[in-house]
């Protein structure tokens, strides 16, 4: 069985590949149609290389037929919800009124777009979007997708980050200078306030998650506007989402009160 990551890794390794004359590609040659439009054959080639067979991505070169393949498999194998590793079937606003192109979803973005890897695509907005001639990473609106096919992937193994070694540094013996500059001293002071965080003065993913936990926000490490506002409320600063000198001074005063 094959994971979505395995298929995506094969597709990523092909980024930048450009066809020869008259649609000539190694994907078409492997399929048996060396001079035909090849977006579907590219995905089939990637699926075969990742899984060793033709069941992950079917051996179908015509995009409407490939979409029908997934739909015929029944519930759970097709839908309109973008997912990482899904096969996206596109109909672009042009004279071709049908599914005409296909790519694999690498990432689902928060702004309503998807990041895809596509064969026989253009590198940008210019040129044919369904017969562009190369393997490229694209950002597409989900409104262009007619349907998604969901390959039968093996579940990804859960990856748990190794715990960081916790420094047993002593608490700072001197209070912070209230200068509005968030440097290593301010970070170390906040790490002392967080108690179970290592005191190393580093702002990394684990530190951001520790701060999110401290202010009662989801621990995803993003430190978005809502996270920053929650931090401001915690230290008594104006919650405008901007971590500027006024917020840092309030944070430094808060830390000094806790030391």
ZADO-1210 file (C-alpha; in nm, 4 decimals, padded with zeros to 6 digits):
<atoms>
<atom x="00.0000" y="00.0000" z="00.0000" code="UNK" pos="1"/>
<atom x="00.1039" y="00.3601" z="-00.0522" code="UNK" pos="2"/>
<atom x="00.0685" y="00.6823" z="00.1436" code="UNK" pos="3"/>
<atom x="-00.0228" y="01.0222" z="00.0035" code="UNK" pos="4"/>
<atom x="00.3236" y="01.1400" z="00.1037" code="UNK" pos="5"/>
<atom x="00.4860" y="00.8693" z="-00.1082" code="UNK" pos="6"/>
<atom x="00.2892" y="00.9710" z="-00.4166" code="UNK" pos="7"/>
<atom x="00.3530" y="01.3400" z="-00.3573" code="UNK" pos="8"/>
<atom x="00.7244" y="01.2778" z="-00.3166" code="UNK" pos="9"/>
<atom x="00.7374" y="01.1092" z="-00.6562" code="UNK" pos="10"/>
<atom x="00.5473" y="01.3998" z="-00.8130" code="UNK" pos="11"/>
<atom x="00.7722" y="01.6586" z="-00.6445" code="UNK" pos="12"/>
<atom x="01.0803" y="01.4908" z="-00.7853" code="UNK" pos="13"/>
<atom x="00.9427" y="01.5583" z="-01.1364" code="UNK" pos="14"/>
<atom x="00.8937" y="01.9346" z="-01.0896" code="UNK" pos="15"/>
<atom x="01.0566" y="02.1235" z="-01.3743" code="UNK" pos="16"/>
<atom x="01.0333" y="01.8410" z="-01.6280" code="UNK" pos="17"/>
<atom x="00.9558" y="01.9822" z="-01.9758" code="UNK" pos="18"/>
<atom x="00.8166" y="01.7922" z="-02.2727" code="UNK" pos="19"/>
<atom x="00.9935" y="01.7497" z="-02.6063" code="UNK" pos="20"/>
<atom x="00.8562" y="01.8165" z="-02.9511" code="UNK" pos="21"/>
<atom x="00.4967" y="01.7195" z="-03.0203" code="UNK" pos="22"/>
<atom x="00.4101" y="01.6417" z="-02.6552" code="UNK" pos="23"/>
<atom x="00.6925" y="01.3868" z="-02.6266" code="UNK" pos="24"/>
<atom x="00.7442" y="01.2766" z="-02.2635" code="UNK" pos="25"/>
<atom x="00.8720" y="00.9784" z="-02.0718" code="UNK" pos="26"/>
<atom x="00.5261" y="00.9490" z="-01.9155" code="UNK" pos="27"/>
<atom x="00.3574" y="00.9086" z="-02.2535" code="UNK" pos="28"/>
<atom x="00.6241" y="00.6664" z="-02.3678" code="UNK" pos="29"/>
<atom x="00.5701" y="00.4497" z="-02.0595" code="UNK" pos="30"/>
<atom x="00.1950" y="00.4585" z="-02.1178" code="UNK" pos="31"/>
<atom x="00.2178" y="00.3873" z="-02.4910" code="UNK" pos="32"/>
<atom x="00.1000" y="00.7281" z="-02.6175" code="UNK" pos="33"/>
<atom x="00.4265" y="00.9185" z="-02.6590" code="UNK" pos="34"/>
<atom x="00.2800" y="01.2204" z="-02.8445" code="UNK" pos="35"/>
<atom x="-00.0492" y="01.2875" z="-02.6693" code="UNK" pos="36"/>
<atom x="-00.1623" y="01.5339" z="-02.3984" code="UNK" pos="37"/>
<atom x="-00.0162" y="01.3844" z="-02.0834" code="UNK" pos="38"/>
<atom x="-00.1506" y="01.5367" z="-01.7589" code="UNK" pos="39"/>
<atom x="-00.3359" y="01.2152" z="-01.6685" code="UNK" pos="40"/>
<atom x="-00.0498" y="00.9951" z="-01.7857" code="UNK" pos="41"/>
<atom x="00.1852" y="01.1911" z="-01.5604" code="UNK" pos="42"/>
<atom x="-00.0261" y="01.1074" z="-01.2537" code="UNK" pos="43"/>
<atom x="-00.0572" y="00.7443" z="-01.3608" code="UNK" pos="44"/>
<atom x="00.3230" y="00.7282" z="-01.4003" code="UNK" pos="45"/>
<atom x="00.3714" y="00.8777" z="-01.0513" code="UNK" pos="46"/>
<atom x="00.1160" y="00.6382" z="-00.9027" code="UNK" pos="47"/>
<atom x="00.2804" y="00.3373" z="-01.0619" code="UNK" pos="48"/>
<atom x="00.6266" y="00.4447" z="-00.9438" code="UNK" pos="49"/>
<atom x="00.5003" y="00.5063" z="-00.5895" code="UNK" pos="50"/>
<atom x="00.2912" y="00.1897" z="-00.5571" code="UNK" pos="51"/>
<atom x="00.4254" y="-00.0525" z="-00.8159" code="UNK" pos="52"/>
<atom x="00.0834" y="-00.0940" z="-00.9802" code="UNK" pos="53"/>
<atom x="-00.2088" y="00.0700" z="-01.1566" code="UNK" pos="54"/>
<atom x="-00.4674" y="00.0737" z="-00.8790" code="UNK" pos="55"/>
<atom x="-00.3610" y="00.3895" z="-00.6921" code="UNK" pos="56"/>
<atom x="-00.4000" y="00.6025" z="-01.0068" code="UNK" pos="57"/>
<atom x="-00.5700" y="00.4204" z="-01.2965" code="UNK" pos="58"/>
<atom x="-00.4068" y="00.3631" z="-01.6336" code="UNK" pos="59"/>
<atom x="-00.6349" y="00.6139" z="-01.8074" code="UNK" pos="60"/>
<atom x="-00.5148" y="00.8987" z="-02.0294" code="UNK" pos="61"/>
<atom x="-00.8490" y="01.0771" z="-02.0849" code="UNK" pos="62"/>
<atom x="-00.9271" y="01.3037" z="-01.7897" code="UNK" pos="63"/>
<atom x="-01.3096" y="01.2685" z="-01.7955" code="UNK" pos="64"/>
<atom x="-01.2673" y="00.8899" z="-01.7980" code="UNK" pos="65"/>
<atom x="-01.0243" y="00.9030" z="-01.5061" code="UNK" pos="66"/>
<atom x="-01.2746" y="01.1106" z="-01.3090" code="UNK" pos="67"/>
<atom x="-01.5465" y="00.8579" z="-01.3929" code="UNK" pos="68"/>
<atom x="-01.3190" y="00.5788" z="-01.2668" code="UNK" pos="69"/>
<atom x="-01.3141" y="00.7270" z="-00.9172" code="UNK" pos="70"/>
<atom x="-01.6852" y="00.8050" z="-00.9225" code="UNK" pos="71"/>
<atom x="-01.7676" y="00.4494" z="-01.0241" code="UNK" pos="72"/>
<atom x="-01.5801" y="00.3221" z="-00.7187" code="UNK" pos="73"/>
<atom x="-01.8593" y="00.4658" z="-00.5064" code="UNK" pos="74"/>
<atom x="-01.8940" y="00.6702" z="-00.1897" code="UNK" pos="75"/>
<atom x="-01.5707" y="00.7665" z="-00.0218" code="UNK" pos="76"/>
<atom x="-01.3642" y="00.7554" z="-00.3402" code="UNK" pos="77"/>
<atom x="-01.4809" y="01.0825" z="-00.4897" code="UNK" pos="78"/>
<atom x="-01.6296" y="01.4095" z="-00.3709" code="UNK" pos="79"/>
<atom x="-01.6088" y="01.7878" z="-00.3761" code="UNK" pos="80"/>
<atom x="-01.3909" y="01.8372" z="-00.0672" code="UNK" pos="81"/>
<atom x="-01.0240" y="01.9155" z="-00.1325" code="UNK" pos="82"/>
<atom x="-00.7820" y="01.6891" z="00.0528" code="UNK" pos="83"/>
<atom x="-00.4087" y="01.6428" z="00.0526" code="UNK" pos="84"/>
<atom x="-00.3258" y="01.3718" z="-00.1994" code="UNK" pos="85"/>
<atom x="-00.6609" y="01.4014" z="-00.3795" code="UNK" pos="86"/>
<atom x="-00.6739" y="01.3987" z="-00.7578" code="UNK" pos="87"/>
<atom x="-00.8273" y="01.7295" z="-00.8738" code="UNK" pos="88"/>
<atom x="-01.0148" y="01.7349" z="-01.2042" code="UNK" pos="89"/>
<atom x="-01.0318" y="02.0832" z="-01.3585" code="UNK" pos="90"/>
<atom x="-01.2593" y="02.2580" z="-01.6072" code="UNK" pos="91"/>
<atom x="-01.1091" y="02.5954" z="-01.6977" code="UNK" pos="92"/>
<atom x="-01.3213" y="02.8883" z="-01.8248" code="UNK" pos="93"/>
<atom x="-01.2508" y="02.8421" z="-02.1934" code="UNK" pos="94"/>
<atom x="-01.4082" y="02.6860" z="-02.5024" code="UNK" pos="95"/>
<atom x="-01.3629" y="02.3298" z="-02.3717" code="UNK" pos="96"/>
<atom x="-01.6776" y="02.2670" z="-02.1671" code="UNK" pos="97"/>
<atom x="-01.5741" y="01.9513" z="-01.9794" code="UNK" pos="98"/>
<atom x="-01.3101" y="01.8131" z="-01.7455" code="UNK" pos="99"/>
<atom x="-00.9909" y="01.8880" z="-01.9346" code="UNK" pos="100"/>
<atom x="-00.7003" y="01.8729" z="-01.6881" code="UNK" pos="101"/>
<atom x="-00.5906" y="01.6944" z="-01.3730" code="UNK" pos="102"/>
<atom x="-00.3388" y="01.7411" z="-01.0916" code="UNK" pos="103"/>
<atom x="-00.2636" y="01.6154" z="-00.7425" code="UNK" pos="104"/>
<atom x="-00.3411" y="01.8284" z="-00.4371" code="UNK" pos="105"/>
<atom x="-00.0260" y="01.8963" z="-00.2393" code="UNK" pos="106"/>
<atom x="-00.1804" y="02.1349" z="00.0119" code="UNK" pos="107"/>
<atom x="-00.5212" y="02.2804" z="00.0982" code="UNK" pos="108"/>
<atom x="-00.4832" y="02.6499" z="00.1758" code="UNK" pos="109"/>
<atom x="-00.6830" y="02.8573" z="00.4211" code="UNK" pos="110"/>
<atom x="-00.7713" y="03.1197" z="00.1582" code="UNK" pos="111"/>
<atom x="-00.9856" y="02.8848" z="-00.0500" code="UNK" pos="112"/>
<atom x="-00.7157" y="02.7726" z="-00.2910" code="UNK" pos="113"/>
<atom x="-00.5268" y="02.4484" z="-00.3367" code="UNK" pos="114"/>
<atom x="-00.1609" y="02.3958" z="-00.4167" code="UNK" pos="115"/>
<atom x="-00.1232" y="02.1273" z="-00.6809" code="UNK" pos="116"/>
<atom x="00.1433" y="01.9471" z="-00.8799" code="UNK" pos="117"/>
<atom x="00.0393" y="01.9111" z="-01.2421" code="UNK" pos="118"/>
<atom x="00.1835" y="01.7594" z="-01.5565" code="UNK" pos="119"/>
<atom x="00.1361" y="01.9225" z="-01.8975" code="UNK" pos="120"/>
<atom x="00.0733" y="02.2521" z="-01.7179" code="UNK" pos="121"/>
<atom x="00.1950" y="02.6079" z="-01.7672" code="UNK" pos="122"/>
<atom x="00.4287" y="02.7586" z="-01.5128" code="UNK" pos="123"/>
<atom x="00.2029" y="03.0606" z="-01.4603" code="UNK" pos="124"/>
<atom x="-00.1207" y="03.2291" z="-01.5638" code="UNK" pos="125"/>
<atom x="-00.0075" y="03.2764" z="-01.9230" code="UNK" pos="126"/>
<atom x="-00.0344" y="03.0020" z="-02.1779" code="UNK" pos="127"/>
<atom x="-00.2603" y="02.6995" z="-02.1921" code="UNK" pos="128"/>
<atom x="-00.3657" y="02.5777" z="-01.8496" code="UNK" pos="129"/>
<atom x="-00.4486" y="02.2302" z="-01.9801" code="UNK" pos="130"/>
<atom x="-00.1683" y="02.1790" z="-02.2335" code="UNK" pos="131"/>
<atom x="00.1242" y="02.3796" z="-02.1032" code="UNK" pos="132"/>
<atom x="00.4170" y="02.1439" z="-02.1524" code="UNK" pos="133"/>
<atom x="00.5799" y="02.0966" z="-01.8130" code="UNK" pos="134"/>
<atom x="00.5483" y="01.9675" z="-01.4574" code="UNK" pos="135"/>
<atom x="00.4793" y="02.2615" z="-01.2280" code="UNK" pos="136"/>
<atom x="00.3466" y="02.3475" z="-00.8849" code="UNK" pos="137"/>
<atom x="00.0373" y="02.5650" z="-00.9185" code="UNK" pos="138"/>
<atom x="-00.2051" y="02.7457" z="-00.6883" code="UNK" pos="139"/>
<atom x="-00.5627" y="02.7036" z="-00.8113" code="UNK" pos="140"/>
<atom x="-00.9027" y="02.8229" z="-00.6987" code="UNK" pos="141"/>
<atom x="-01.1209" y="02.5364" z="-00.5817" code="UNK" pos="142"/>
<atom x="-01.3954" y="02.6837" z="-00.8026" code="UNK" pos="143"/>
<atom x="-01.2102" y="02.5380" z="-01.1026" code="UNK" pos="144"/>
<atom x="-01.2408" y="02.1822" z="-00.9701" code="UNK" pos="145"/>
<atom x="-01.5320" y="01.9731" z="-01.0934" code="UNK" pos="146"/>
<atom x="-01.4645" y="01.6768" z="-00.8672" code="UNK" pos="147"/>
<atom x="-01.1889" y="01.5143" z="-00.6619" code="UNK" pos="148"/>
<atom x="-01.0835" y="01.1527" z="-00.6771" code="UNK" pos="149"/>
<atom x="-00.9559" y="00.9974" z="-00.3546" code="UNK" pos="150"/>
<atom x="-00.6949" y="00.7242" z="-00.4058" code="UNK" pos="151"/>
<atom x="-00.6939" y="00.4349" z="-00.1591" code="UNK" pos="152"/>
<atom x="-00.3944" y="00.5439" z="00.0440" code="UNK" pos="153"/>
<atom x="-00.2413" y="00.3736" z="00.3431" code="UNK" pos="154"/>
<atom x="-00.2888" y="00.5857" z="00.6547" code="UNK" pos="155"/>
<atom x="00.0086" y="00.8027" z="00.7402" code="UNK" pos="156"/>
<atom x="00.1983" y="00.6951" z="01.0489" code="UNK" pos="157"/>
<atom x="00.1666" y="00.9406" z="01.3342" code="UNK" pos="158"/>
<atom x="00.4865" y="01.1365" z="01.3791" code="UNK" pos="159"/>
<atom x="00.5482" y="01.2588" z="01.7298" code="UNK" pos="160"/>
<atom x="00.8258" y="01.5123" z="01.7793" code="UNK" pos="161"/>
<atom x="01.0970" y="01.4095" z="02.0207" code="UNK" pos="162"/>
<atom x="01.0768" y="01.6028" z="02.3458" code="UNK" pos="163"/>
<atom x="01.3271" y="01.8839" z="02.3768" code="UNK" pos="164"/>
<atom x="01.5825" y="01.8515" z="02.6545" code="UNK" pos="165"/>
<atom x="01.4732" y="02.0845" z="02.9300" code="UNK" pos="166"/>
<atom x="01.7328" y="02.3223" z="03.0618" code="UNK" pos="167"/>
<atom x="01.7314" y="02.3599" z="03.4376" code="UNK" pos="168"/>
<atom x="01.8624" y="02.7138" z="03.4210" code="UNK" pos="169"/>
<atom x="01.8104" y="02.9216" z="03.7311" code="UNK" pos="170"/>
<atom x="01.5659" y="03.2049" z="03.7258" code="UNK" pos="171"/>
<atom x="01.7158" y="03.5392" z="03.6205" code="UNK" pos="172"/>
<atom x="01.8523" y="03.7234" z="03.9225" code="UNK" pos="173"/>
<atom x="01.7893" y="04.0650" z="03.7695" code="UNK" pos="174"/>
<atom x="01.4640" y="04.2045" z="03.6275" code="UNK" pos="175"/>
<atom x="01.4319" y="04.2793" z="03.2607" code="UNK" pos="176"/>
<atom x="01.5065" y="04.6243" z="03.1262" code="UNK" pos="177"/>
<atom x="01.1776" y="04.7769" z="03.0118" code="UNK" pos="178"/>
<atom x="01.2946" y="04.8819" z="02.6662" code="UNK" pos="179"/>
<atom x="01.0232" y="04.7434" z="02.4375" code="UNK" pos="180"/>
<atom x="01.2709" y="04.5219" z="02.2522" code="UNK" pos="181"/>
<atom x="01.1925" y="04.1512" z="02.2389" code="UNK" pos="182"/>
<atom x="01.5351" y="03.9906" z="02.2553" code="UNK" pos="183"/>
<atom x="01.6779" y="03.6722" z="02.4049" code="UNK" pos="184"/>
<atom x="01.6482" y="03.8070" z="02.7594" code="UNK" pos="185"/>
<atom x="01.2751" y="03.8704" z="02.7170" code="UNK" pos="186"/>
<atom x="01.2262" y="03.5273" z="02.5598" code="UNK" pos="187"/>
<atom x="01.4178" y="03.3604" z="02.8440" code="UNK" pos="188"/>
<atom x="01.2142" y="03.5506" z="03.0996" code="UNK" pos="189"/>
<atom x="00.8900" y="03.4383" z="02.9403" code="UNK" pos="190"/>
<atom x="01.0192" y="03.0810" z="02.9321" code="UNK" pos="191"/>
<atom x="01.0685" y="03.1048" z="03.3089" code="UNK" pos="192"/>
<atom x="00.7086" y="03.2223" z="03.3423" code="UNK" pos="193"/>
<atom x="00.5955" y="02.9267" z="03.1314" code="UNK" pos="194"/>
<atom x="00.7762" y="02.7017" z="03.3847" code="UNK" pos="195"/>
<atom x="00.7818" y="02.3762" z="03.1892" code="UNK" pos="196"/>
<atom x="00.9599" y="02.5262" z="02.8878" code="UNK" pos="197"/>
<atom x="01.3387" y="02.5119" z="02.8473" code="UNK" pos="198"/>
<atom x="01.5084" y="02.8416" z="02.9267" code="UNK" pos="199"/>
<atom x="01.7277" y="02.8909" z="02.6202" code="UNK" pos="200"/>
<atom x="01.6113" y="03.2216" z="02.4725" code="UNK" pos="201"/>
<atom x="01.5057" y="03.0566" z="02.1452" code="UNK" pos="202"/>
<atom x="01.1832" y="03.1337" z="01.9597" code="UNK" pos="203"/>
<atom x="01.1016" y="02.8115" z="01.7780" code="UNK" pos="204"/>
<atom x="00.7922" y="02.6033" z="01.7037" code="UNK" pos="205"/>
<atom x="00.7828" y="02.4489" z="02.0516" code="UNK" pos="206"/>
<atom x="00.8154" y="02.7896" z="02.2174" code="UNK" pos="207"/>
<atom x="00.5305" y="02.9309" z="02.0091" code="UNK" pos="208"/>
<atom x="00.3148" y="02.6333" z="02.1075" code="UNK" pos="209"/>
<atom x="00.4058" y="02.6859" z="02.4746" code="UNK" pos="210"/>
<atom x="00.2937" y="03.0488" z="02.4491" code="UNK" pos="211"/>
<atom x="-00.0315" y="02.9470" z="02.2750" code="UNK" pos="212"/>
<atom x="-00.1034" y="02.7003" z="02.5552" code="UNK" pos="213"/>
<atom x="-00.0294" y="02.9721" z="02.8123" code="UNK" pos="214"/>
<atom x="-00.2757" y="03.2172" z="02.6546" code="UNK" pos="215"/>
<atom x="-00.5426" y="02.9517" z="02.5955" code="UNK" pos="216"/>
<atom x="-00.5155" y="02.9207" z="02.2190" code="UNK" pos="217"/>
<atom x="-00.4895" y="02.6127" z="01.9909" code="UNK" pos="218"/>
<atom x="-00.1316" y="02.4848" z="01.9972" code="UNK" pos="219"/>
<atom x="-00.0453" y="02.4906" z="01.6257" code="UNK" pos="220"/>
<atom x="00.2591" y="02.7178" z="01.6427" code="UNK" pos="221"/>
<atom x="00.1210" y="02.9687" z="01.3928" code="UNK" pos="222"/>
<atom x="00.1170" y="03.2718" z="01.6234" code="UNK" pos="223"/>
<atom x="-00.1568" y="03.4302" z="01.4153" code="UNK" pos="224"/>
<atom x="-00.3488" y="03.7495" z="01.4917" code="UNK" pos="225"/>
<atom x="-00.5812" y="03.5748" z="01.7401" code="UNK" pos="226"/>
<atom x="-00.2780" y="03.4300" z="01.9230" code="UNK" pos="227"/>
<atom x="-00.1106" y="03.7705" z="01.9408" code="UNK" pos="228"/>
<atom x="-00.4262" y="03.9352" z="02.0707" code="UNK" pos="229"/>
<atom x="-00.4605" y="03.6664" z="02.3381" code="UNK" pos="230"/>
<atom x="-00.1015" y="03.7333" z="02.4453" code="UNK" pos="231"/>
<atom x="-00.1729" y="04.1062" z="02.4642" code="UNK" pos="232"/>
<atom x="-00.4773" y="04.0479" z="02.6833" code="UNK" pos="233"/>
<atom x="-00.2754" y="03.8192" z="02.9095" code="UNK" pos="234"/>
<atom x="-00.0121" y="04.0855" z="02.9772" code="UNK" pos="235"/>
<atom x="-00.2521" y="04.3824" z="02.9877" code="UNK" pos="236"/>
<atom x="-00.1694" y="04.5444" z="02.6535" code="UNK" pos="237"/>
<atom x="-00.4057" y="04.6790" z="02.3891" code="UNK" pos="238"/>
<atom x="-00.5266" y="04.3790" z="02.1866" code="UNK" pos="239"/>
<atom x="-00.4662" y="04.5050" z="01.8332" code="UNK" pos="240"/>
<atom x="-00.2650" y="04.2017" z="01.7184" code="UNK" pos="241"/>
<atom x="00.0535" y="04.4049" z="01.6671" code="UNK" pos="242"/>
<atom x="00.3489" y="04.2976" z="01.8811" code="UNK" pos="243"/>
<atom x="00.5226" y="04.6346" z="01.8907" code="UNK" pos="244"/>
<atom x="00.7185" y="04.8213" z="02.1601" code="UNK" pos="245"/>
<atom x="00.4078" y="04.8967" z="02.3714" code="UNK" pos="246"/>
<atom x="00.3120" y="04.5276" z="02.3863" code="UNK" pos="247"/>
<atom x="00.6705" y="04.4203" z="02.4565" code="UNK" pos="248"/>
<atom x="00.6998" y="04.6698" z="02.7429" code="UNK" pos="249"/>
<atom x="00.3783" y="04.5329" z="02.8920" code="UNK" pos="250"/>
<atom x="00.5155" y="04.1805" z="02.8537" code="UNK" pos="251"/>
<atom x="00.8450" y="04.2769" z="03.0170" code="UNK" pos="252"/>
<atom x="00.6627" y="04.4342" z="03.3111" code="UNK" pos="253"/>
<atom x="00.4471" y="04.1214" z="03.3449" code="UNK" pos="254"/>
<atom x="00.7549" y="03.8997" z="03.3461" code="UNK" pos="255"/>
<atom x="00.9265" y="04.1136" z="03.6083" code="UNK" pos="256"/>
<atom x="00.6235" y="04.0797" z="03.8359" code="UNK" pos="257"/>
<atom x="00.6491" y="03.7015" z="03.8120" code="UNK" pos="258"/>
<atom x="01.0238" y="03.6701" z="03.8747" code="UNK" pos="259"/>
</atoms>
